Amino acid sequence: MSALSTPVSGSVFRQFYALTKPRVVQLIVFCALIGMVLAVPGVPTWAEARLGLIACLGIWLVAGAAAAFNCIVEKGIDAKMKRTAWRPTAKGELNDRQTLLFSAVLCLLGSGLLYVWVNPLTMWLTFATFIGYAVVYTVILKPLTPQNIVIGGASGAMPPVLGWAAMTGDVGPEALILFLIIFLWTPPHFWALALYRVEDYRKSGLPMLPVTHGNEFTRLQIFLYTFILFAACLLPFVYGMSSWIYLATAVVLSAGFCLYGFWLWRDYSDELARKTFRFSLIHLSVLFAALLVDHYVL
């Protein structure tokens, strides 16, 4: 049978879907959605809601394309790490040609959608984010420097900026504040993961901070970053884009992150590193959800 007449089985669909790193992309789209909502005063009109949905789809497609491209570049590394050895590219279930074609189709569809139905600025910013993650971070920074997460975090911090640009056609200071929060959140989030996965990273040859500078140094960096992040999380209130609901949530969450950072620094265990990593996900999700609630309640 020819390739065109071969039915796509559910397992093959799941393999391609797995390439998009769904949980990561869901968080990206959620953060972009927060940027969209905050850019619109009051309850959005139907036209604004439709624009937001189209923008979310376009951003999801391009983010999925970047994730799939990442799977090609890192298939050898993924195969050495327990956390990623299940990926279809690492297991050889999908080859480079299939994955590259899939990535290209997603990127073209998402970019076209954003350019035609949203605005060119959002398309170019989203495409720049694709290049930043898939090429600058994955190909250049990640294998070369232990500061890969810090520098490469700029790509991961872009979703609220993309959402803001989608609804307004420009990038306001509010969007940059949201960018800063995610940018500063990224290092303690990923370094907590790297601490309890250090042997995986050592086997892979990636110069993650716990591999190059050791466990104790990394723990200190996480602790220090949680304080810088705490200050950044207060900026939406200071700038006037949120009120007391957000402020109270930000203080509690950020204080909790600082406590986890302190405990991790003073008395390390792999289990505590896992808890810190999980709390970091709660921190960002609930923080942005509080911005959303605050926006509509007050």
Secondary structure, 3 states (H helix, E strand, C coil): CCCCCCCCCHHHHHHHHHHCCHHHHHHHHHHHHHHHHHHCCCCCCHHHHHHHHHHHHHHHHHHHHHHHHHHHHCHHHHHHCCCCCCCHHHHCCCCHHHHHHHHHHHHHHHHHHHHHHHCHHHHHHHHHHHHHHHHHHHHHHCCCCCCHHHHHHHHHCCHHHHHHHHHHCCCCHHHHHHHHHHHHHHHHHHHHHHHHCHHHHHHHCCCCHHHHCCHHHHHHHHHHHHHHHHHHHCHHHHHCCCCHHHHHHHHHHHHHHHHHHHHHHHCCCHHHHHHHHHHHHHHHHHHHHHHHHHHHHC
